[in-house]
Amino acid sequence: MSDSLHTNGKTIRLLKGDITGLEVEAFVYYAQHNLNLGSGFGTAISTRGGLKIQEELKQFGTLETTAAVTTEAGMLKAKYIIHAVGPRFKESNMEKKLEKTIVNSLKQAEEKNIKQLAFPPMGTGFYGVPLNMCARVMFNTITKYLNGETQIEEVIVGLLDSREYEPFKQQLNASIAA
């Protein structure tokens, strides 16, 4: 079984690992509305990337759900971080909001001429978005976007462990079989 899907000359790839350590042009961070780099990946970003990232975020104030903004990545290997505010568990219209958050993240990448972008499993940690639903929405949304007019060449979905990896692997294989 493959760990990647090719569509319209573009690639969606699964990768086990922490996206904050990847050598990619940009990665997406599932942000809080107030854009404070809190716990989990937020701590990793601020610790490894430096204080400049949080300082840059202050210019944006508070964001609504589905909005995304881009900052430089400080001392991280990536050049940019796309901070996306997605839905929380049991929020109304969660799937549609997650889809819009992903599209807005991809549009932010387009604005910076990014060709390679990494996503986490959007909202499946602290915010409780169900993994199976997240995998389906992410694959459908990213595939549809890559099949349109875009300069993005590769989207990586970075998954920390087997618990996260398996639902995404199943969705990828279902997409390949379709």
N, C-alpha and C positions, 0 to 999 in steps of 0.2 A: 504494500500500500504506500502511496506517495504522501509526502508531507507538503506538497505544493499543488496549486491549481493554476493552470495557464488559461488566460482568457484575453482575446483581442490583443495578443502580443505582450500582455502584462502578466505579472505573477503575484499570487497570494500565497504566502508561505507561513507554515507553523514552525515555531522555534521554542524549545524549552529554555527558559532563562529570564533574567531580570532585564527589562527593556532599558533601564537607566544606564546599563553598562554596555549597550550595543554601539558599535560603530555604524551609525546610520545618520542620514541627513537630519532627521527629526523623529521624535516620538511623541505620542499623545499621553497626557496625564489626565486622569478623571478627577477634575478639580472640585473644590468647594465653591459655593456661590460667592463667598468673600475673597476667593483666590489666595487664602492663606495656605502655605505649604505646611500642612499638619502632620499627622502620623503616617506610617507606612511608606509608600513611595514618595510622599511629600517630604518626609524626613530624609530619605535617600537623596532626593533632588537637592534639597537645601544644604545637606552635609557635603555631598560630593561635588555639587555644582557651584556652591558659594552663595553668599548673601546677595549678590547682584541680581539673581533671578527674582527673589522676593521683592527687591527694590523696584525692578522693572514692572512687576505685576501691580504695584500700587497705582500706576497711572490709569488702570482700567476700572478701578472701583469694584462694584459688585456686578456680577453677571446673572442673567436669567437662565433658567434651565434651557438647554440645547445650544447655548452660545459657546463660542470658542475664540480664543485669542492666542497670539504667538509671542514668545519671548526668545531671547538667545538662551543657550544652554550652559552658559558659564564655563566651568572647568570640566564638564562632562564630555564624552566622546562625540555626542551628537552636536549639531550646530544649533538646532532649534528645539523648543518644547512647545507643543500645542496644548494649551490648557483648556479642556472641554468640560462644561458643566452638564452632566447628564442626569437622567431621572433616578429617583430612589425607589426602593422596594415598595410595591403596592401603590405607587403614585398613579393617578389616573392617566390613561393613554400612554402607559410606560413604553410599549413597543414603538409607537409612532415617535415619541420623544427621543428614544434611543436612536432610531433611524436618522432623525434630523440632527442629533448631536454628532453622529458619525459623518454625515454629509457635510456639516459645517466644519468639522475637523479636516476633511479632505479638501474643502474649499480654502481653508487657511493654508494648507500645503501648496495648493495651486498658486496662491498669492505670493508665496516665497520661492516659486519655481522648484519646489522639492520633488525629486524623482523617487526617493526611497523613504518610506514612512513606516514606523512601528506603532502598533496599537497594543494595549493590554486587553484582557477580557473586560470590556467596558462595564464598570459598576458592579462586578461580581464579588468583590471583596466586602469592604465595610458597608457599602450601600445596598447589598443584598439582591442585586439583579440576578435572577436564576440563570445558571450556566447554560442550560440547553436553549433557553429562549435567546440569551445573548449570542450564542454561537450562530443560531439561525439568522437572527437579525443582522449580525455583523457580516456574515458571508453573503447574504442576499444584497445588502446595501453596498458593500464594497465591490462585489462582482458587477452589479448594475452600474456603479460609478465608473469602474474601469472599462466597461464596454462602451462608454460614451467618449466624448472628446476630452482627453486629459493627457498631461505630460507625465503623470505619475506612472512609474514603471514597475515598482514593487511595493507591496504592502506586506509587512511581517506582522503576525499576531504572536506576541511573546507571552508564553504561558509558564508559570512558575513550577508547576508540578503535574503529576498524572491526574489528579482530581480536576484540574483545569484543562489539561491537554485532551483527555479522552472525548468530552462532548464536542470539542472543536475538530478533532480528528474524524469523528463520526459525521459531522456536518460537511467537512471537506470531501470525504469519500462519497457521501450522498450527492454532493454537487458534481463530482467527477462522473458518477454513474448516470446522472440526469441527462 
